[in-house]
């Protein structure tokens, strides 16, 4: 099957012709104004021959087909024509999972120390999620961010490098300051209901405090059970006094923002997952081991379809036409 990998370049195909028409009209207006002006002329013995050559040159300039076709072929090469040897994506074993990251105000509490500096719960959550992605080759991953509202930050994809990049863009303030924990679970269940039941996994990184939302944690648990969504909850935070930032010129406020482990343990237990406390890298290793024990499914991966790149063919033709056009232009005798 033939296709273009980046077909939006084909929208530029009319550009060379339009550019030539614009240039030709500008040149014609300039030539017309000059012809009406009376200027002194130098007598020349071959004046008629020079006039004939000039007229011939202007006629040739009206049809720069080599240049137009050469530029058009460059755009076709940029669109990357390909021949796919199969219409069906190649399948590989893996899991479908959503990562839900809490970005509410309580996640700004600085419970952790990373490389000698105080680090917030949300930054630790992002670092843990990025480390997790590095170990999940073959899986399909999506991202959910939630605070006052829950939204799909990135749908399910096999491009883990893209997911890693998107995780870096998640920050507090995108969706408010409170925590709609139930909404995040309900959104994940709805987003994954079309996937095979054995592969539906939600990894929830939060401090476990449900403070707002349209769906209660109890209702969200029932919905997850209905859609057979396994939830692995990761509690991010401590139950001691923590530093909470107040502004660039103010000292942090030390207060208690306890981790709601009871709720997170309940969510994990009633949905067939497990609860983990995010306090060291061993937490991640334990999650990897648990998920690896689950039965994988066959995931479609379009990037593995055998294909031949044909961009080189229009590229060579374009360079040949443009070089030939330049050679003709330089060899023309101009008056």
N, C-alpha and C positions, 0 to 999 in steps of 0.2 A: 504494500500500500504506500502511495506517495503522499507526502505532507511537507509543510514548512514548519520548522521548529519555532521561528519567530516571525510569523506572517505579517506583523504590523509594519515591517519595512516595505511591504508591497504598496502601502498607501502613498509612498513617495514616488511611485513610478511616473506619474504625470509631471513631476517637478522639472526634469530637464527640458521638456517641450515648453512648459510655461515660462521657464527662465529664458529660453531662446526667444520666444515671441516677445517678451518684455524688452529684451536687449535689442531685437530687430526694430521694434517700433521706435525706441529711443534713438537708435542710429539713423533711422529713416527721417525722423523729424530734424535731426541735426544736419543731415545731408541736404534736406530741402531748404532749410534756412540759408545754408552756405551757397547753394546754387543760385539763389535770388540776389545775392550780393554782387556788386560789380567790383572786381579786384583786378589788379594789373597782372597780365600773363606774360610768361617768357616764351618767345618763339622757339619752336623745336621742329627739327626736320621730320621727325616721326610722330608728330602730334596725333594723327589719326590712329596709328597703331596703339599708342598709349591709351587713347580713349576706348578703343575696342577691348584691350586687356582689362581696363578698369571695369567696363560693363560686364565682361565675362566673370570677373572676380565677385562682383555684387550678385550675379545670378547664382554662382556656386554657394555664396554665403547664405542664401535663402534656404538651402537644404542641407544642414549639417547632420545628416542621418547617422554617420559614424559616431559622432560625439553623443547624440541622443541615445542611440542603442547601447553605446558603451556605458553611459551613466545608468541606464535602466538595468543593465546586467549586473552592475555593482550592487544595486538595491536588491536584486534577486539573490545574489550571493550572500548578502547580509541576512536575508530571510532564512538561510540555511535549509535548502531543499534536502530531503532525506527519503530513503526508501526503507520502509519497515517490512521486515520479513514475516511478521505475524500481526494480525489484528487484535489478538488477545494478549493482555498483560501477563508477564511471567509471574508465577506465584512462588512465594517463599514462606517458610514457617515464621510465625511471630505472634505478637499480642497486640490488641487494641487497648489503648489506655488514655485517659484524660488526666492531666495534672491541674489541680485547682489550687490556686495560690491566694491566700488571704492578704488583701492590701488595705485593710481598715486601719483606723488610727491607733488601735492598741498594738498593732504590729510594728510600730515605730519604737516601742520600748527596747532598750539596749541591754539585753540579757547576756549577750555573748561577747567574747573577746576573740578577734581574728587578727593574727599577725601583730599582736600587741595593742590593738585599738578596740574600743567598744564598738560593737556591731549590732545593728537592729535585728529584730525577728524577721522582718521582711527580707533583709539582705541575706541572712542565713538561709532562709527558705529558697531564695533564688539560687544561691550557691549550691545547695543540696540538690535542687532540681536539675541544674546544669551538670553536676557530677553524675546524677542518675542517667541523664540522656547519653552521656559518653559510654555507658555500659549497655545500652539497649539497641545495639545494631540488629536490624531486621524487624523491629516493632513499628507500629504506627501510633503516633502521639499527637494529642491536641492539648490546648491550653485554655483554662478558664481563670479569669480574675474576678474577685468579688469583694464587695464592701457593702454599701447601701443596696447595690444591685449586683447581680451576677451576669456576666456576658462572656461569650466565646471569644477569647483573644486570638486564637488561631485554631481552625478546624483540624480534624485528623489528617495527618500527612506522614509519609515515609521519609520526608526530608528532615532528618534530625538536626542537621546543621542550621536550617532555617528556624526550627523550634528553639534551638539554643540561643540564636540571635534575638528572637522575639521575647524570650525570658528576660533578657537584659533590658528590654524596654518597659517592663512592668514596674510600676511605682505607685506609692501612696498618692491619693488625690484623683485617680482616674474614675472612681465610682463612689466617692463619699468617704465617711469616717466610721460608720457603724458596720456591723457584721451580719450579713444575710446568709448564714450558714446553710439553712434549709433550702434557700433558693439555688445555691451553688450545686447541691446534691441533685435537686430536681432537674436543673438544667443539664447536668451531666447524664442523668438517666434518659432524658428525652433525646439528647444529641446522639447517644449510642444505641438507641433501641433498634436501629436498623442493622446493627452489627451482629455477628453470631453470638449467641448467649454465653458460650464458653470463654469468649475473649473480652468481655466487658469488665474493665478495671478502672477504678477511680482512685488516684492518690491525692489525698487531701492534706495540704500543709496549712495549719491554722493554730491559733491559741485556744480554739474551741468555744469561744464565747459567742453565743447567738443573741443578738440585740435588736434585730430588725428583720424585715422581709415578709413576703406574702405566704411562704411555706414554712411551717414549723419543722423542727428537726424530727419530731415523731412522724409527721406526714411524709417527710422526705425519706425516712427509713422504710416506710411501707412502699413508697414508689420504687425505691431501689430494690426491694425484695421482689416486687412485681416484675421488674425488668431484669432480674438476676444480675444486678450490678454489684460486684465485689468492691468494697471500699477499704482501702488501706489508709488509716489516719496517722498523721505525723504531728504530734504535739510540739509546737515551737514556743518555748518560754520556760520560765521557772516560777516557783511559788514564793520567792523571796522578794525583798525590796529591789526595784529596778530603776535605772536612770531613764527618764523620759525627756527628750529634747523639747525646748521651748522656743528657741530662736537663736540666731547667730551671735547675739551679744549677751545672752543669758545663760546662766549655769543650768544644767539639767535638773529637773525636778525628780526627787526620789520618792517613789510611791509603790503601791502594790497593784499589780495587774496579773492576778493568778491565772495559771493555766487550767482550763476546765478539762481535766483528764477523764473524769467520770463520763461526760457526754461523748468524748472521742472514743473511749473504750466501748461504750454502748453501740455507737454507730458501726464500728468495725466488727464487733461480735455478732450483731444481728444481721449483717449483710455478708457474712462469710469471709471477711478480711481479717486484718490484724492491726493492733495499735502499737505505735513506736514512739518513743520519746526522743526528740532531736537533741542529743547532747554530744554526740561524737560520730566519727565516720563509720563506726561499727553498725550504727543504725541503718545506713545505706546498704551495707553488705547484707544485713539481715533481710531487708526488703528484696534485694536482688535474688537471694536464695529462695525466698517464698514464691516470688513470681515465676522464677525459672522452673519451679515444680509444677506449675499449672500447665495444662495441655495447650500447646500453641495451635493456631489455625493457619490456613494458607491465605496469605495476604497478597493482593494484586500489587505489583510494583512496576509501573510503566517504564521506569528508568532501565529495567533489565531487558526490554524488548530488543532483539538484535536489529541493528539498523546500519545502513551505509550512508555516509555523508557525501553529498554531491555538490557542496558549495564551491569546490575548486573548479568545476567545469564552467559555470557562468563567470567566475572570477578571471580565469585565463582568457575567455573570450572577450571580456570587458577590457582587460589590459591590452589585448591585441588590437582591438578596434580603436582604442584611444591612442595608442602609439602610432597606428597607421594614419589616423586622422591628423596627429601632430606632424608626421612626416610630410603629408600632402600640403598642410598649411605652410610649412617652412619652404617647400619647393615652389610655391606659387610666385609668379613674377608680378610684382605690384608696381604701378606707375609712381 
